[in-house]
Amino acid sequence: MAPITLRMEVHCFGCRSKIVKAIMKADPYEVTSKDQVLFLENGNVVVIGRDLNGPRIRQAVERKMLTSVSIVMNPVASIPEPDD
């Protein structure tokens, strides 16, 4: 499982439910439960899944919340290619 960490402002429980719904609609085959979305106190949101599409999830949350969202950590995208 490769989690994706997003940074955004989360104001209230209503915002949390909107974010969860947007994430579940953006990648319905990989995010099937609300338990796969974790909210941290520093404004980060961690999405847990196998083959998550980070840019698609970020775009869906931005559209739903009308705010900027940045991908803090996407392990698949941050792995450097080996030099041969």
C-alpha positions as CSV (number, residue, x, y, z in Angstrom):
1,M,0.0,0.0,0.0
2,A,1.3,3.4,-1.0
3,P,-0.2,6.3,0.9
4,I,-0.6,9.8,-0.6
5,T,-0.3,12.8,1.6
6,L,-2.2,16.0,0.7
7,R,-1.9,19.4,2.3
8,M,-5.0,21.6,2.6
9,E,-7.0,23.6,5.0
10,V,-9.7,21.6,6.9
11,H,-12.0,23.9,8.9
12,C,-14.7,21.7,10.3
13,F,-16.4,18.3,10.2
14,G,-18.4,19.4,7.2
15,C,-15.2,20.0,5.3
16,R,-14.0,16.6,6.3
17,S,-17.0,14.8,4.9
18,K,-16.8,16.8,1.6
19,I,-13.1,15.8,1.3
20,V,-13.8,12.1,2.0
21,K,-16.7,12.1,-0.6
22,A,-14.5,13.8,-3.2
23,I,-11.7,11.3,-2.7
24,M,-14.0,8.3,-2.8
25,K,-15.6,9.6,-6.1
26,A,-12.2,10.4,-7.6
27,D,-10.8,6.8,-7.2
28,P,-13.8,4.6,-6.3
29,Y,-12.0,1.3,-7.0
30,E,-9.1,2.0,-4.7
31,V,-10.7,4.1,-1.9
32,T,-13.7,2.1,-0.8
33,S,-14.0,3.1,2.9
34,K,-13.9,6.3,4.9
35,D,-11.3,4.6,7.1
36,Q,-8.7,4.9,4.3
37,V,-8.7,8.7,4.7
38,L,-6.9,10.1,7.7
39,F,-6.9,13.7,8.9
40,L,-3.8,14.9,10.7
41,E,-3.8,18.0,13.0
42,N,-1.2,19.8,10.9
43,G,-3.6,20.1,7.9
44,N,-2.4,17.0,6.1
45,V,-4.7,14.4,4.7
46,V,-3.4,10.9,4.2
47,V,-5.1,8.6,1.7
48,I,-4.3,4.9,2.0
49,G,-4.6,2.6,-1.0
50,R,-2.7,0.5,-3.5
51,D,-2.7,2.1,-6.9
52,L,-3.8,5.6,-6.1
53,N,-3.8,8.4,-8.7
54,G,-2.5,11.3,-6.7
55,P,-3.0,14.1,-9.3
56,R,-6.6,12.9,-10.0
57,I,-7.4,12.9,-6.3
58,R,-5.8,16.3,-5.8
59,Q,-7.8,17.8,-8.7
60,A,-11.1,16.3,-7.4
61,V,-10.6,17.7,-3.9
62,E,-9.6,21.1,-5.4
63,R,-12.8,21.2,-7.5
64,K,-15.0,20.2,-4.6
65,M,-13.5,22.5,-1.9
66,L,-12.6,25.4,-4.2
67,T,-9.2,25.7,-2.5
68,S,-5.6,24.9,-3.3
69,V,-4.4,21.4,-2.5
70,S,-0.8,20.2,-2.8
71,I,0.6,16.7,-2.8
72,V,3.2,16.5,0.0
73,M,4.3,13.0,-0.5
74,N,3.6,10.5,-3.3
75,P,6.0,7.6,-2.9
76,V,5.5,6.3,-6.4
77,A,6.4,9.6,-8.0
78,S,9.3,10.3,-5.7
79,I,11.2,7.0,-6.3
80,P,14.3,8.0,-8.5
81,E,15.1,5.9,-11.6
82,P,18.2,3.8,-11.3
83,D,21.2,4.9,-13.3
84,D,22.7,2.2,-15.5
